[in-house]
Amino acid sequence: MKKYIIYFFAICMMFTLASCEKDEPALPNQPEIEAPEDGDDENPDNPGKPSEGHKTLIAYYSYTNNVERIVTELHTQIEVDVLEIEPAQKGLDYAANNYALGTQLLNAIKANPDDESSYPAIDNVEVDMAKYDMVIIAVPLWWSQMAAPFQTFLFHYGSQMEGKDIGVIVSSASSGISGVVADAKRLIPKGNFIEPNLWIRSSQTSNAASLISDWLKDIHYNSLVSVSSER
């Protein structure tokens, strides 16, 4: 009889322990980690650096390679996409006979600036301007005006730069760049032009690195990037 009583108490103890395990309080709930929502602009890896949402495009045309050297240097200092504009007709000497051909092209544009046929043909380019918050244009000066092939590019794409920050870089031998800036503002009528413009004379091309660095500080490029990424 004692043996059965012992078995009975043993079974009761087992059920009691099992009941205690089920009723043990759960651990406190762990706080949930919220995934960043679309549109968050802070870079979690480096809070001081803007998010990858900001994009800058450099579009340029270079006849004597001075502008190309400037753009190459600029590309080493900031993260950008680069687009080169090239005339459709190759091998033309725009500078021959005191820029006779270049002047002819510029005069045609000046006579009918709203007519597509006034602009020289360029190689086809496809660019999604919606990707970019800022466009930096880099061009040579021809007779105090913007080089004709680049005017063609802006004639087609300038309206798509509405509301974007626009930086202007001009290469020339000695002439001032106000005419080039005026052409840019005519062809990008609703762009947000950033001052100052960068003028690099042909004789200064070898010093482009420091001139570009100073210019990026003058236009507060890092701040522009931060503001654009918050839009």
PyMOL commands that set and color helices and strands:
alter all, ss='L'
color gray80, all
select helices_A, chain A and resi 2-22+66-77+96-111+116-118+129-131+148-161+178-187+202-218+221-229
alter helices_A, ss='H'
color red, helices_A
select strands_A, chain A and resi 56-60+81-84+134-142+145-146+165-172+192-193+198-201
alter strands_A, ss='S'
color yellow, strands_A
deselect
rebuild
show_as cartoon
